[in-house]
Each structure stands twice: as structure tokens, then as C-alpha cells.
Amino acid sequence: MRALAHPLRIQMIRYLDEQEAACVNNIFEALEIKQAVASQHLRVLRQAELVYTQRQGKFIYYALHYDRIGLAAKAASIV
């Protein structure tokens, strides 16, 4: 699965697992990357339906779709 093929996206998944939900500002600061880079990788994760978003005021929070993560991990272990 392409979405899990990049080490930075794996870091994002681990961070979201620890935080339960986070906005892009929290993610790029925690991972010490640029905001644009974080947004691009979150888009890939969102398109793969590994994360979902919730708007709270002016912020968009990202959280994991644990069922999809489990399926993706299972599929990756088969390959």
C-alpha cells in the first residue's frame, strides 16, 4: 500500500496513535517538518482512508481509522 510506503507517514500514524487526534500544526511541530510537507502526507493518508478529519472551529483535526490501519497492516504482512 502506497500510503504506508513512506517512513514519514509511518511516523505520523504513530504520532496520531499516541495523541488520538491532532491538527496539522501539532503534527508538523512534533515531527519537525514543514507544514506543507505534513499536509501533503496527510492528504495521502486521508485518500487511503487511514485517517479522517473533524473540524473544530478553524482547526481540522486528524485521527486514525483503526479498522483501516489494521487491514492495511494485515495486507502488508501477507506480501
Phi, psi and omega per residue, in radians:
M1 nan 2.168 -3.074
R2 -1.013 -0.657 -3.075
A3 -1.103 -0.477 -3.140
L4 -1.743 0.149 -3.051
A5 -1.502 -0.078 -3.086
H6 -1.994 2.285 -3.106
P7 -1.042 -0.558 3.141
L8 -1.190 -0.638 3.096
R9 -1.190 -0.601 3.053
I10 -1.115 -0.733 3.082
Q11 -1.060 -0.739 3.122
M12 -1.078 -0.747 3.118
I13 -1.083 -0.762 3.113
R14 -1.102 -0.733 3.125
Y15 -1.100 -0.799 3.129
L16 -1.131 -0.582 3.092
D17 -1.123 -0.704 3.124
E18 -1.229 -0.667 -3.030
Q19 -1.599 -0.287 -3.030
E20 1.301 -0.773 3.058
A21 -2.761 2.598 -3.135
A22 -2.746 2.619 3.049
C23 -1.545 2.892 -3.062
V24 -1.019 -0.597 3.125
N25 -1.058 -0.785 3.113
N26 -1.096 -0.717 -3.066
I27 -1.169 -0.874 -3.077
F28 -1.211 -0.553 3.082
E29 -1.209 -0.751 -3.123
A30 -1.142 -0.658 -3.098
L31 -1.603 -0.061 3.106
E32 0.992 0.902 3.088
I33 -2.241 2.993 3.104
K34 -1.326 2.666 -3.119
Q35 -1.062 -0.709 -3.133
A36 -1.110 -0.670 3.120
V37 -1.137 -0.788 3.120
A38 -1.053 -0.779 -3.130
S39 -1.087 -0.719 3.134
Q40 -1.101 -0.775 -3.125
H41 -1.234 -0.633 3.071
L42 -1.130 -0.591 3.084
R43 -1.084 -0.749 3.122
V44 -1.098 -0.764 3.126
L45 -1.138 -0.655 3.122
R46 -1.188 -0.739 3.137
Q47 -1.126 -0.562 3.092
A48 -1.432 -0.001 -3.140
E49 1.054 0.559 3.056
L50 -1.557 -0.358 3.032
V51 -2.278 2.768 3.029
Y52 -2.278 2.890 -3.080
T53 -2.076 2.659 3.033
Q54 -2.422 2.269 3.106
R55 -1.549 2.283 3.033
Q56 -2.257 1.748 -3.060
G57 1.169 -2.205 3.137
K58 -1.591 -0.013 -3.111
F59 -1.815 2.564 3.045
I60 -1.942 2.144 -3.129
Y61 -1.776 2.453 3.130
Y62 -1.854 2.433 3.090
A63 -2.480 2.785 -3.082
L64 -1.452 2.502 2.924
H65 -1.594 1.614 -3.023
Y66 -1.081 -0.603 3.127
D67 -1.138 -0.704 3.117
R68 -1.217 -0.658 3.098
I69 -1.074 -0.763 3.131
G70 -1.077 -0.757 3.102
L71 -1.117 -0.721 -3.128
A72 -1.156 -0.727 3.125
A73 -1.136 -0.694 3.122
K74 -1.133 -0.761 3.116
A75 -1.122 -0.680 3.134
A76 -1.164 -0.591 -3.127
S77 -1.282 -0.402 3.120
I78 -1.292 -0.619 -3.056
V79 -1.218 nan nan
